[in-house]
């Protein structure tokens, strides 16, 4: 069960629902499902293929004390007030939720169906103790005698059954009933005031409908006391929906978000990129061409006497490739981790866009991200080693260990805290100890050796060669204008890349926190490429202005300018959090903990893009001029 208010999924049988004979049995799940908090268990609801059922009884269960002022509500009432939803599965298809009122019928293909509802007049909680299970099937083309399930819809109702328990055992009685073919009706109670679908004496029984539930004299079932759970099963052949296309309506969420929204998002992003590219063409290309012509021509005798031959960015040619003054080791480690995350992200989006990581394969996306991150440890080690060797660092072992244990250690430590929070709340988000051991094996057994393997080859390579030599004495940096300070560059450097991707970011957050589906990975690939290009362009622009101001401390500045996109994402998470209606401390810790971790990863990834782009830019311009 999931809730947008708590963000903490809980086990279905934590509430007093009916249980299958012998107790619920856990399905075999992969690592991704455990990490996502999915727990698939068996159900007491019995479905016989192509056999309709009418008001089939499940069990009688006691939901607890009724609602009273000054008395703590029971578990079911608390779950209903926290807006928990049931998530059922039939043949690996999640349940769509059908909601009906006096005028409309709405079917929603995400978030499951609600446990109950709060009445607008009495403000009391009522439980959905009856469901219409509608199953659509499609005949197999090669064998008409066989069929496949292609859609699964649940329409929940609240019915106050007046009943008396059968003389047989409440949970184990089963009798034969006519009209159900070879199936057996499961009877645990005698209903005194049956609606039409529950009236076994009726000659023409009909399935439960909205009109039956809200007929005169009928009332919904309060979420307290002894409650009888019932269900209908409706089988319908759908000749137009093929088995291969059964997930399409879920992935598109029944076109709840039209494709033109994503195209408008991409158009908006392209406008930003085009404007930024035009600025770079107008400012950089024109200015650089003028600078190259001035720097490369021979100075006259008068210019030599007046010492006017050098000004602007050429003046810092002996300092521009000086190692960063603040912690070269930390910058090398940050770039290595950013390269690892960038490779993982690109490969994950590519595989998803090609259809290899479908939501039909539960947990596949998380497993792919985790395994690709582990395998990209070689990239992290190699990039860190090359950068650190270029910075003339001596603590090679320390740098390699830092990239192997730094960011993964932060992730695992935060994940451990989140796991403790989930355990304290009794959430199914809590990961078992065995899964923790698997994560540690992936970290220490695969990722860490690959990091050292990549670092070995990185240190074997020559340091990055620069077109100019670095002087032994650092040049004094003149006072900088306010608009070249760190606060302003962080403010402007992150707003454009964030503006290029925030629409897709909204949909991604909705899929993570609101249980919606996100499967437009082709759009995401385009937006991600636009994000990378925007980060690169804005960083190069600021780097040029910085060098023209004779400030050669560009290493960390380029990293933070592009990385500030992650800061904007974290600030946007505060705005998005208002939609979740959360009111628990555990929810705050869970949400902002994971959003902070995601923003940190984006900060490192885009920061690496900024450093690499500026390094290429500086090598190019300084390699194009003559140095005396």
C-alpha positions as CSV (number, residue, x, y, z in Angstrom):
1,X,0.0,0.0,0.0
2,X,1.3,3.5,-0.9
3,X,0.4,7.0,0.2
4,X,1.2,10.4,-1.2
5,X,0.9,11.9,2.3
6,X,3.5,9.7,4.1
7,X,5.6,8.4,1.2
8,X,6.1,5.3,3.3
9,X,4.7,2.1,1.6
10,X,3.4,-0.4,4.1
11,X,2.7,-4.1,3.9
12,X,-0.9,-4.9,2.8
13,X,-1.5,-7.4,5.7
14,X,-0.4,-4.8,8.3
15,X,-4.1,-3.8,8.2
16,X,-6.7,-6.4,9.2
17,X,-7.6,-7.5,5.7
18,X,-8.6,-11.0,4.8
19,X,-5.7,-13.4,4.5
20,X,-5.4,-16.5,2.3
21,X,-5.5,-20.0,3.8
22,X,-2.2,-20.8,5.5
23,X,-1.2,-17.1,5.5
24,X,0.2,-14.9,2.8
25,X,3.1,-16.1,0.8
26,X,5.9,-13.8,-0.4
27,X,6.7,-13.8,-4.1
28,X,10.3,-14.1,-5.2
29,X,11.6,-10.6,-5.8
30,X,14.8,-9.2,-7.3
31,X,17.1,-6.6,-5.9
32,X,15.4,-3.7,-7.6
33,X,12.0,-4.6,-6.1
34,X,13.4,-4.8,-2.6
35,X,15.1,-1.4,-3.0
36,X,11.9,0.1,-4.4
37,X,9.9,-1.1,-1.4
38,X,7.7,-3.5,-3.5
39,X,6.5,-6.6,-1.6
40,X,4.3,-9.0,-3.7
41,X,2.2,-11.4,-1.6
42,X,-0.5,-13.9,-2.3
43,X,-4.2,-12.9,-2.0
44,X,-7.4,-14.6,-0.6
45,X,-9.3,-13.5,-3.7
46,X,-10.0,-16.5,-6.0
47,X,-10.4,-16.0,-9.8
48,X,-11.3,-18.8,-12.1
49,X,-10.5,-18.1,-15.7
50,X,-13.6,-16.8,-17.7
51,X,-15.9,-17.6,-14.8
52,X,-17.9,-14.6,-13.5
53,X,-18.6,-14.4,-9.8
54,X,-21.4,-12.5,-8.0
55,X,-20.8,-11.0,-4.5
56,X,-18.3,-13.8,-3.6
57,X,-17.6,-13.7,0.1
58,X,-13.9,-13.5,1.4
59,X,-14.0,-13.3,5.2
60,X,-15.3,-11.5,8.2
61,X,-12.7,-9.4,9.9
62,X,-12.8,-7.1,12.9
63,X,-11.4,-3.6,12.0
64,X,-11.3,-2.4,15.6
65,X,-13.1,0.2,17.7
66,X,-15.2,2.9,16.2
67,X,-14.3,6.6,15.8
68,X,-14.8,8.6,18.9
69,X,-13.5,12.0,20.1
70,X,-10.6,11.6,22.4
71,X,-10.0,8.0,21.4
72,X,-7.1,6.9,19.2
73,X,-8.5,5.6,15.8
74,X,-7.9,2.1,14.7
75,X,-5.3,1.1,12.0
76,X,-7.8,1.1,9.2
77,X,-9.1,4.6,9.9
78,X,-5.6,5.9,10.2
79,X,-4.7,4.4,6.8
80,X,-7.8,5.8,5.2
81,X,-7.1,9.3,6.6
82,X,-3.5,9.1,5.3
83,X,-4.9,8.3,1.9
84,X,-3.4,4.9,1.5
85,X,-4.0,3.0,-1.8
86,X,-4.1,-0.7,-2.5
87,X,-1.8,-1.9,-5.3
88,X,-3.1,-5.3,-6.7
89,X,-1.6,-7.3,-9.5
90,X,-3.1,-10.0,-11.8
91,X,-0.7,-11.7,-14.3
92,X,1.9,-8.9,-13.7
93,X,-0.6,-6.2,-14.7
94,X,-1.3,-3.5,-12.0
95,X,-4.9,-2.7,-11.1
96,X,-6.5,0.3,-12.8
97,X,-8.9,2.1,-10.5
98,X,-12.5,2.9,-11.6
99,X,-14.3,5.7,-9.7
100,X,-17.9,6.3,-10.3
101,X,-20.4,9.0,-9.2
102,X,-23.8,10.2,-10.3
103,X,-22.6,11.7,-13.5
104,X,-19.2,10.2,-14.6
105,X,-17.1,7.1,-14.6
106,X,-13.3,7.7,-14.3
107,X,-10.6,5.1,-14.8
108,X,-7.1,5.8,-13.6
109,X,-4.2,3.6,-14.5
110,X,-1.8,4.6,-11.7
111,X,-1.6,4.7,-7.9
112,X,-4.0,1.7,-7.3
113,X,-7.3,2.2,-5.6
114,X,-8.1,3.8,-2.2
115,X,-8.5,1.7,0.9
116,X,-11.5,3.8,1.8
117,X,-12.8,7.4,1.8
118,X,-13.7,10.2,4.2
119,X,-17.4,11.3,4.0
120,X,-17.8,14.9,3.2
121,X,-20.8,15.3,5.6
122,X,-20.0,13.1,8.6
123,X,-16.1,13.4,8.2
124,X,-16.0,9.7,9.2
125,X,-13.8,7.0,7.5
126,X,-15.5,4.3,5.5
127,X,-13.8,1.2,4.1
128,X,-14.1,-0.2,0.7
129,X,-15.2,-3.7,1.6
130,X,-16.5,-4.7,-1.9
131,X,-14.6,-4.6,-5.2
132,X,-15.7,-5.3,-8.8
133,X,-12.7,-7.1,-10.3
134,X,-13.0,-6.6,-14.1
135,X,-10.6,-8.7,-16.2
136,X,-10.3,-8.4,-19.9
137,X,-8.7,-11.2,-22.0
138,X,-7.6,-11.7,-25.6
139,X,-7.7,-15.1,-27.4
140,X,-4.3,-16.4,-28.5
141,X,-4.0,-16.1,-32.3
142,X,-2.3,-19.4,-32.8
143,X,-4.6,-21.3,-30.4
144,X,-8.2,-20.0,-30.0
145,X,-8.8,-22.3,-27.1
146,X,-6.3,-20.4,-25.0
147,X,-6.5,-16.7,-23.9
148,X,-4.3,-14.1,-22.2
149,X,-5.2,-11.4,-19.7
150,X,-4.7,-8.0,-21.2
151,X,-6.3,-5.6,-18.6
152,X,-7.2,-5.6,-15.0
153,X,-9.5,-3.0,-13.4
154,X,-10.8,-2.7,-9.8
155,X,-13.9,-0.6,-8.9
156,X,-14.1,-0.3,-5.1
157,X,-17.4,0.1,-3.2
158,X,-18.4,0.5,0.4
159,X,-21.4,-1.7,1.4
160,X,-22.9,-2.1,4.9
161,X,-23.8,-5.8,4.9
162,X,-26.2,-6.8,7.7
163,X,-25.0,-10.4,8.2
164,X,-24.8,-13.3,10.6
165,X,-21.8,-15.5,10.6
166,X,-22.4,-19.0,9.2
167,X,-22.5,-21.9,11.6
168,X,-19.4,-23.2,9.9
169,X,-15.9,-21.7,10.7
170,X,-15.9,-18.1,9.5
171,X,-12.8,-18.4,7.4
172,X,-12.9,-21.9,6.1
173,X,-16.5,-22.6,5.0
174,X,-17.0,-23.4,1.4
175,X,-20.1,-24.7,-0.3
176,X,-21.1,-25.4,-3.8
177,X,-23.4,-22.9,-5.5
178,X,-25.3,-23.3,-8.8
179,X,-24.5,-21.0,-11.7
180,X,-20.7,-20.8,-11.2
181,X,-19.6,-23.7,-13.3
182,X,-17.0,-25.7,-11.6
183,X,-16.1,-22.9,-9.2
184,X,-17.0,-23.1,-5.5
185,X,-18.7,-20.2,-3.7
186,X,-16.9,-19.3,-0.5
187,X,-19.5,-18.6,2.2
188,X,-18.7,-17.2,5.6
189,X,-21.9,-15.4,6.4
190,X,-25.7,-15.1,5.7
191,X,-26.5,-11.6,4.5
192,X,-29.8,-10.4,5.9
193,X,-30.3,-7.4,3.6
194,X,-28.5,-8.4,0.3
195,X,-28.3,-6.1,-2.6
196,X,-29.3,-7.5,-5.9
197,X,-25.9,-9.0,-6.7
198,X,-25.6,-10.6,-3.3
199,X,-29.1,-12.2,-3.4
200,X,-28.5,-15.9,-4.0
201,X,-32.2,-16.5,-4.4
202,X,-32.5,-14.1,-7.4
203,X,-33.1,-15.8,-10.7
204,X,-31.3,-13.1,-12.7
205,X,-28.4,-11.9,-10.7
206,X,-26.5,-8.9,-11.9
207,X,-23.1,-7.6,-11.1
208,X,-22.8,-4.9,-8.4
209,X,-23.5,-1.5,-9.8
210,X,-23.3,2.1,-8.5
211,X,-27.1,2.3,-8.4
212,X,-27.3,-0.8,-6.1
213,X,-24.9,0.7,-3.6
214,X,-26.5,4.1,-3.3
215,X,-30.1,3.0,-3.5
216,X,-32.6,4.3,-0.9
217,X,-32.0,2.8,2.5
218,X,-28.4,1.8,1.8
219,X,-25.4,3.1,3.7
220,X,-21.6,2.7,3.4
221,X,-19.6,0.5,5.8
222,X,-17.8,2.4,8.5
223,X,-14.1,1.4,9.1
224,X,-14.8,-0.3,12.4
225,X,-16.3,-3.4,14.0
226,X,-17.0,-6.7,12.2
227,X,-17.0,-6.3,8.4
228,X,-17.8,-8.7,5.7
229,X,-15.6,-8.4,2.6
230,X,-17.0,-9.4,-0.8
231,X,-16.2,-9.1,-4.5
232,X,-17.5,-9.6,-8.0
233,X,-15.5,-10.9,-10.9
234,X,-16.4,-9.8,-14.4
235,X,-14.6,-11.4,-17.4
236,X,-14.8,-9.6,-20.8
237,X,-13.2,-10.5,-24.1
238,X,-11.3,-7.7,-25.7
239,X,-10.5,-8.6,-29.3
240,X,-8.9,-5.3,-30.1
241,X,-6.3,-5.3,-27.4
242,X,-3.3,-7.6,-28.0
243,X,-1.2,-9.1,-25.3
244,X,1.9,-7.3,-26.5
245,X,0.1,-3.9,-26.2
246,X,-1.4,-4.5,-22.8
247,X,1.0,-2.2,-20.9
248,X,0.6,0.8,-23.3
249,X,-2.3,2.4,-21.6
250,X,-0.5,2.2,-18.2
251,X,2.8,3.7,-19.6
252,X,0.9,6.5,-21.3
253,X,-1.4,6.8,-18.2
254,X,-4.3,6.8,-20.7
255,X,-2.9,9.9,-22.3
256,X,-3.3,11.9,-19.1
257,X,-0.1,13.8,-20.2
258,X,-0.2,14.4,-24.0
259,X,3.0,14.0,-26.0
260,X,2.7,17.6,-27.0
261,X,3.5,18.6,-23.4
262,X,6.9,16.9,-23.8
263,X,7.4,18.4,-27.2
264,X,6.7,21.9,-25.8
265,X,9.2,21.2,-23.0
266,X,11.8,20.3,-25.6
267,X,10.9,23.3,-27.7
268,X,11.4,25.5,-24.6
269,X,14.7,23.8,-23.9
270,X,15.8,24.3,-27.5
271,X,15.0,28.0,-27.4
272,X,17.3,28.3,-24.3
273,X,20.1,26.5,-26.1
274,X,19.7,28.5,-29.3
275,X,19.7,31.8,-27.4
276,X,22.7,30.7,-25.4
277,X,24.5,29.5,-28.6
278,X,23.8,32.8,-30.3
279,X,25.2,34.6,-27.3
280,X,28.4,32.5,-27.4
281,X,28.6,33.0,-31.2
282,X,28.2,36.8,-30.9
283,X,30.5,37.2,-27.9
284,X,33.0,34.5,-27.9
285,X,33.6,33.9,-31.6
286,X,33.8,37.6,-32.5
287,X,35.9,38.5,-29.5
288,X,38.2,35.5,-29.9
289,X,38.8,36.2,-33.5
290,X,39.7,39.7,-32.6
291,X,41.9,38.5,-29.8
292,X,43.7,35.9,-32.0
293,X,44.5,38.5,-34.7
294,X,45.8,40.9,-32.1
295,X,47.8,38.4,-30.1
296,X,49.4,36.7,-33.1
297,X,50.5,39.8,-35.1
298,X,54.0,41.2,-34.6
299,X,54.1,44.2,-32.2
300,X,55.5,47.5,-33.5
301,X,58.4,49.3,-31.8
302,X,56.0,51.8,-30.3
303,X,53.8,49.1,-28.8
304,X,56.8,47.3,-27.4
305,X,58.0,50.6,-25.7
306,X,54.5,51.2,-24.3
307,X,54.1,47.6,-23.3
308,X,50.7,47.4,-24.9
309,X,51.1,44.1,-26.7
310,X,49.4,42.0,-23.9
311,X,46.1,42.5,-22.1
312,X,43.1,40.4,-21.5
313,X,43.2,36.6,-21.2
314,X,46.6,36.2,-22.7
315,X,48.1,38.0,-19.7
316,X,47.4,34.9,-17.5
317,X,48.9,32.4,-19.9
318,X,51.6,31.4,-17.4
319,X,49.0,30.8,-14.6
320,X,45.9,29.5,-16.4
321,X,46.8,25.8,-16.1
322,X,48.1,26.1,-12.5
323,X,46.6,23.4,-10.3
324,X,43.6,24.6,-8.2
325,X,44.6,26.4,-5.0
326,X,42.0,24.6,-2.9
327,X,42.2,20.8,-2.6
328,X,43.2,19.4,-6.0
329,X,42.5,16.0,-4.6
330,X,38.9,16.8,-3.8
331,X,38.4,18.3,-7.3
332,X,39.9,15.2,-8.9
333,X,37.7,12.9,-6.9
334,X,34.6,15.0,-7.6
335,X,35.3,14.9,-11.4
336,X,35.9,11.1,-11.2
337,X,32.6,10.6,-9.4
338,X,30.8,13.0,-11.9
339,X,32.2,11.0,-14.8
340,X,31.0,7.8,-13.3
341,X,27.5,9.2,-12.8
342,X,27.4,10.7,-16.2
343,X,28.2,7.4,-18.0
344,X,25.7,5.6,-15.8
345,X,23.0,8.1,-16.6
346,X,23.6,8.1,-20.4
347,X,23.6,4.3,-20.6
348,X,20.5,3.9,-18.4
349,X,18.5,6.4,-20.5
350,X,19.8,4.8,-23.8
351,X,18.8,1.3,-22.6
352,X,15.4,2.6,-21.4
353,X,14.8,4.5,-24.7
354,X,15.5,1.3,-26.6
355,X,12.9,-0.6,-24.5
356,X,15.2,-2.8,-22.5
357,X,14.0,-1.5,-19.1
358,X,10.2,-1.7,-19.2
359,X,8.1,-1.1,-16.0
360,X,6.7,-4.6,-16.8
361,X,10.0,-5.9,-15.5
362,X,9.6,-4.7,-11.9
363,X,12.8,-3.4,-10.4
364,X,14.7,-3.5,-13.7
365,X,15.4,0.2,-13.8
366,X,16.9,0.4,-10.3
367,X,18.9,-2.7,-10.9
368,X,20.2,-1.3,-14.2
369,X,21.2,2.0,-12.5
370,X,22.9,0.2,-9.7
371,X,24.9,-2.3,-11.9
372,X,25.9,0.3,-14.4
373,X,27.1,2.6,-11.6
374,X,29.2,-0.3,-10.2
375,X,30.6,-1.2,-13.6
376,X,31.5,2.5,-14.3
377,X,33.9,2.4,-11.3
378,X,36.7,2.0,-13.9
379,X,35.8,5.4,-15.4
380,X,35.8,7.0,-12.0
381,X,39.2,5.6,-11.2
382,X,40.7,6.5,-14.5
383,X,39.4,10.1,-14.6
384,X,40.5,10.8,-11.0
385,X,44.0,9.4,-11.7
386,X,44.5,11.5,-14.8
387,X,43.2,14.7,-13.1
388,X,45.2,14.1,-10.0
389,X,48.4,13.4,-11.9
390,X,47.9,16.5,-13.9
391,X,47.6,18.5,-10.7
392,X,51.0,17.0,-9.7
393,X,49.4,15.3,-6.6
394,X,51.5,12.8,-4.6
395,X,48.8,11.0,-2.5
396,X,47.7,8.6,-5.2
397,X,46.4,5.9,-2.9
398,X,44.4,8.5,-0.9
399,X,42.8,9.9,-4.1
400,X,41.9,6.4,-5.4
401,X,40.4,5.4,-2.0
402,X,38.5,8.7,-1.8
403,X,36.7,8.1,-5.1
404,X,36.1,4.4,-4.3
405,X,34.6,5.1,-0.8
406,X,33.5,8.8,-0.9
407,X,30.3,9.1,-2.8
408,X,29.2,5.5,-2.4
409,X,29.9,5.9,1.4
410,X,27.6,9.0,1.5
411,X,24.9,7.1,-0.4
412,X,25.1,4.0,1.8
413,X,25.2,6.0,5.0
414,X,22.1,8.1,4.0
415,X,20.4,4.9,2.8
416,X,21.1,3.3,6.2
417,X,19.5,6.3,7.9
418,X,16.5,6.1,5.6
419,X,16.2,2.4,6.3
420,X,16.2,3.0,10.1
421,X,13.5,5.6,9.6
422,X,11.4,3.2,7.5
423,X,11.9,0.5,10.1
424,X,10.7,2.8,12.9
425,X,7.5,3.5,10.8
426,X,6.9,-0.2,10.0
427,X,7.2,0.6,6.2
428,X,7.9,-2.0,3.6
429,X,10.6,0.5,2.3
430,X,12.8,-1.0,4.9
431,X,15.4,-3.2,3.2
432,X,16.2,-6.7,4.7
433,X,19.7,-7.4,6.0
434,X,20.4,-9.8,3.2
435,X,19.8,-7.0,0.6
436,X,22.2,-4.8,2.6
437,X,24.8,-7.5,2.3
438,X,24.3,-7.7,-1.4
439,X,24.8,-4.0,-1.7
440,X,28.0,-4.2,0.3
441,X,29.3,-7.0,-1.9
442,X,28.6,-5.0,-5.0
443,X,30.4,-2.0,-3.4
444,X,33.5,-3.7,-2.0
445,X,33.6,-6.8,-4.2
446,X,33.0,-5.2,-7.7
447,X,33.0,-1.4,-7.6
448,X,36.1,-0.8,-5.5
449,X,38.4,-3.2,-7.5
450,X,37.2,-1.6,-10.7
451,X,38.0,1.8,-9.3
452,X,41.5,0.8,-8.5
453,X,41.8,-1.0,-11.9
454,X,40.8,2.2,-13.7
455,X,43.1,4.3,-11.5
456,X,46.1,2.0,-12.3
457,X,45.7,2.7,-16.0
458,X,45.1,6.4,-15.3
459,X,48.3,6.8,-13.4
460,X,50.2,4.9,-16.2
461,X,49.1,7.5,-18.7
462,X,51.0,10.8,-19.1
463,X,49.6,13.9,-17.4
464,X,47.4,16.1,-19.5
465,X,49.6,18.2,-21.7
466,X,49.0,22.0,-21.8
467,X,49.9,24.3,-24.7
468,X,51.7,26.8,-22.4
469,X,54.1,26.5,-19.5
470,X,53.2,27.4,-15.9
471,X,55.3,29.9,-14.1
472,X,56.7,29.2,-10.6
473,X,55.4,32.4,-9.1
474,X,51.6,32.9,-9.1
475,X,50.4,36.2,-10.6
476,X,48.4,38.6,-8.5
477,X,44.7,38.7,-9.3
478,X,43.2,42.2,-9.6
479,X,39.9,43.1,-7.9
480,X,36.9,41.5,-9.7
481,X,33.6,43.2,-10.4
482,X,30.5,42.0,-8.4
483,X,29.0,40.2,-11.3
484,X,32.0,37.9,-11.6
485,X,31.7,36.8,-7.9
486,X,30.8,33.3,-7.0
487,X,27.2,34.1,-5.8
488,X,26.3,35.7,-9.1
489,X,27.8,32.9,-11.3
490,X,26.1,30.3,-9.2
491,X,22.8,32.1,-9.6
492,X,23.0,32.6,-13.3
493,X,25.0,29.4,-14.2
494,X,22.3,27.1,-12.8
495,X,19.1,28.9,-13.8
496,X,19.4,28.3,-17.6
497,X,20.2,24.5,-17.4
498,X,17.4,24.1,-14.8
499,X,15.0,26.0,-17.0
500,X,15.8,23.6,-19.9
501,X,14.9,20.5,-17.9
502,X,12.4,21.4,-15.2
503,X,9.3,20.2,-17.1
504,X,10.7,16.7,-17.4
505,X,11.9,17.0,-13.9
506,X,8.3,17.5,-12.7
507,X,7.2,14.3,-14.4
508,X,10.1,12.3,-13.1
509,X,9.3,13.5,-9.5
510,X,5.7,12.5,-10.1
511,X,6.8,9.0,-11.0
512,X,9.0,8.7,-8.0
513,X,6.8,10.3,-5.3
514,X,3.3,10.0,-6.7
515,X,3.4,6.5,-8.1
516,X,2.9,7.6,-11.7
517,X,4.5,6.0,-14.7
518,X,7.3,7.6,-16.7
519,X,8.2,5.9,-19.9
520,X,9.0,8.7,-22.4
521,X,12.8,8.0,-22.3
522,X,13.3,9.2,-25.8
523,X,12.1,12.7,-24.7
524,X,14.2,12.4,-21.6
525,X,17.3,11.6,-23.7
526,X,16.8,14.7,-25.8
527,X,16.3,16.9,-22.7
528,X,19.3,15.4,-21.0
529,X,21.5,16.1,-24.0
530,X,20.1,19.7,-24.0
531,X,20.9,19.9,-20.3
532,X,24.6,18.9,-20.9
533,X,25.0,21.3,-23.8
534,X,23.5,24.2,-21.8
535,X,25.8,23.5,-18.8
536,X,28.8,23.4,-21.2
537,X,27.9,26.6,-23.0
538,X,27.1,28.7,-19.9
539,X,30.3,27.5,-18.2
540,X,32.5,28.4,-21.2
541,X,30.9,31.8,-21.3
542,X,31.7,32.6,-17.7
543,X,35.2,31.1,-18.0
544,X,36.0,33.5,-20.9
545,X,34.8,36.5,-18.9
546,X,36.7,35.3,-15.9
547,X,40.0,35.0,-17.8
548,X,39.4,38.4,-19.4
549,X,39.3,39.7,-15.9
550,X,42.8,38.2,-15.3
551,X,41.3,35.6,-12.8
552,X,42.9,32.2,-13.6
553,X,41.2,30.3,-10.7
554,X,38.8,28.7,-13.1
555,X,39.0,25.0,-12.0
556,X,36.6,25.1,-9.1
557,X,34.6,28.0,-10.6
558,X,33.7,26.0,-13.7
559,X,32.8,23.0,-11.6
560,X,30.4,25.1,-9.3
561,X,28.9,27.1,-12.2
562,X,27.7,24.1,-14.0
563,X,27.0,22.1,-10.8
564,X,24.7,24.8,-9.5
565,X,22.0,23.1,-11.6
566,X,21.9,20.5,-8.7
567,X,21.3,23.4,-6.2
568,X,18.3,24.6,-8.2
569,X,16.9,21.1,-8.4
570,X,17.1,20.8,-4.6
571,X,15.4,24.2,-4.1
572,X,12.7,23.1,-6.5
573,X,12.1,20.0,-4.4
574,X,10.8,22.4,-1.7
575,X,8.2,23.8,-4.1
576,X,7.2,20.3,-5.2
577,X,6.9,19.0,-1.7
578,X,3.8,21.2,-1.2
579,X,1.8,18.8,-3.5
580,X,2.4,15.8,-1.3
581,X,0.4,17.1,1.8
582,X,2.9,15.4,4.1
583,X,2.6,16.0,7.9
584,X,5.1,13.5,9.4
585,X,8.7,14.0,10.4
586,X,9.6,10.7,8.8
587,X,8.2,11.9,5.5
588,X,10.3,15.0,5.7
589,X,13.4,13.0,6.4
590,X,12.7,10.5,3.6
591,X,11.8,13.1,1.0
592,X,14.5,15.7,1.6
593,X,17.2,13.0,2.3
594,X,16.7,11.3,-1.1
595,X,16.2,14.6,-3.0
596,X,19.4,15.9,-1.4
597,X,21.2,12.8,-2.5
598,X,19.9,13.1,-6.1
599,X,20.8,16.8,-6.2
600,X,24.3,16.0,-5.0
601,X,24.7,13.5,-7.8
602,X,23.5,16.0,-10.4
603,X,25.9,18.6,-8.9
604,X,28.8,16.3,-9.4
605,X,27.7,15.2,-12.9
606,X,27.1,18.7,-14.3
607,X,30.2,20.0,-12.5
608,X,32.3,17.4,-14.3
609,X,30.7,18.6,-17.6
610,X,31.7,22.1,-16.8
611,X,35.3,21.3,-15.9
612,X,35.9,19.1,-19.0
613,X,34.3,21.8,-21.3
614,X,36.4,24.6,-19.8
615,X,39.6,22.5,-20.0
616,X,39.0,21.9,-23.7
617,X,38.2,25.5,-24.3
618,X,41.3,26.8,-22.5
619,X,43.6,24.4,-24.2
620,X,42.1,25.4,-27.6
621,X,42.4,29.2,-27.2
622,X,45.8,29.1,-25.6
623,X,47.1,26.7,-28.2
624,X,46.0,29.1,-30.9
625,X,48.2,32.1,-29.9
626,X,51.9,32.8,-29.9
627,X,53.6,33.0,-26.5
628,X,56.9,34.9,-26.3
